[in-house]
Amino acid sequence: VQVVESGGGLVQPGRSLRLSCAGSGFTVSNYYMNWYREAPGKEREPVATISPSGIRTYANSMEGRFTISRDNGKNAVFLEILRLKPEDTAVYYCKVSDYSGAFVHWGQGTQVTVSS
């Protein structure tokens, strides 16, 4: 089982970015796929989740600018971030989990830096 994030980089404030999370060794649509982020000096925090049935949930502070989506054909999930702010600077992680929490795998993260 492997989870690999990509798509991060240095982005100017106000721009948009789409992060990718590719799964291997499992079927993405059979599990909860989650995005987290960890800003410098802060704890890792949840961003968004998409359930096996396609239900999307977002952390309270993430409503509006963040969109999680899934492409079953690519066995991948995505996180689109609109109108990036400097405070969005963080390492963004993807996590796969089942309902019980017994099956949990994290990716290595992708760095997003928002700066002019």
C-alpha positions in Angstrom: 0.0 0.0 0.0 1.4 3.4 -1.0 0.0 6.9 -1.0 1.9 9.5 -2.9 1.2 13.2 -2.9 2.3 15.7 -5.6 1.5 19.1 -7.0 3.0 21.3 -4.3 5.3 24.2 -4.9 5.8 27.9 -4.5 2.7 29.9 -5.4 1.8 33.5 -5.3 -1.0 34.7 -3.0 -4.4 34.7 -4.8 -3.5 31.8 -7.1 -5.0 28.4 -7.2 -3.4 25.0 -6.8 -4.4 21.4 -7.2 -2.7 18.7 -5.2 -2.8 15.1 -6.2 -2.8 11.9 -4.1 -2.2 8.7 -6.0 -3.0 5.4 -4.3 -1.4 2.0 -5.1 -1.9 -1.4 -3.6 -5.5 -0.5 -2.8 -8.6 1.0 -4.4 -9.1 4.6 -3.5 -12.9 4.5 -3.8 -13.2 1.7 -1.2 -11.7 3.9 1.6 -11.9 7.2 3.3 -9.4 9.5 1.6 -8.2 12.4 3.8 -6.2 15.6 3.3 -4.3 17.1 6.3 -1.8 19.9 6.5 0.9 20.8 8.9 2.1 24.4 9.0 5.5 25.4 10.5 5.3 25.2 14.3 1.7 23.9 14.3 0.1 20.6 14.7 -1.2 18.6 11.8 -4.8 19.5 11.1 -7.5 17.9 9.0 -8.6 19.7 5.8 -11.0 17.5 3.9 -12.3 13.9 3.6 -14.1 12.0 0.8 -15.9 8.9 1.8 -16.3 5.7 -0.2 -19.8 6.8 -1.2 -18.4 10.2 -2.3 -19.6 12.3 0.6 -17.2 15.2 1.1 -16.6 16.9 4.5 -14.4 19.8 5.3 -12.9 21.2 8.5 -14.7 24.3 9.6 -12.0 26.7 8.6 -11.6 25.1 5.2 -15.1 25.7 3.8 -15.3 27.6 0.6 -11.7 27.6 -0.7 -10.9 23.9 -0.6 -12.4 21.2 -2.8 -11.7 17.5 -2.5 -12.4 15.2 -5.4 -11.8 11.7 -6.6 -11.0 10.1 -9.9 -11.7 6.4 -9.7 -10.1 5.7 -13.1 -6.8 7.2 -11.9 -7.2 5.8 -8.4 -6.4 9.2 -7.1 -7.9 12.0 -5.1 -7.3 15.7 -5.4 -7.4 18.8 -3.3 -8.0 22.1 -5.1 -7.2 25.2 -3.1 -8.5 28.6 -4.4 -7.3 32.1 -3.6 -4.2 30.9 -1.7 -3.1 32.8 1.3 0.3 32.9 3.0 -1.3 31.1 6.0 -2.0 28.1 3.7 1.8 27.5 3.7 2.2 23.9 5.0 3.1 20.4 4.1 -0.1 18.8 2.8 -0.5 15.1 3.6 -2.9 12.5 2.2 -4.1 9.6 4.3 -6.1 6.5 3.5 -8.2 4.9 6.2 -11.0 2.5 6.6 -14.1 3.0 8.8 -12.6 1.2 11.8 -9.3 3.0 11.7 -7.4 -0.4 11.5 -6.2 0.4 8.0 -4.3 3.7 7.9 -1.5 4.8 5.6 0.0 8.3 5.2 1.8 9.8 2.3 5.1 11.6 2.6 3.5 15.0 2.1 3.9 17.8 -0.5 5.1 21.2 0.4 3.0 24.2 -0.5 4.5 27.7 0.0 2.4 30.8 -0.6 4.6 33.8 -1.0 5.1 36.7 -3.4 
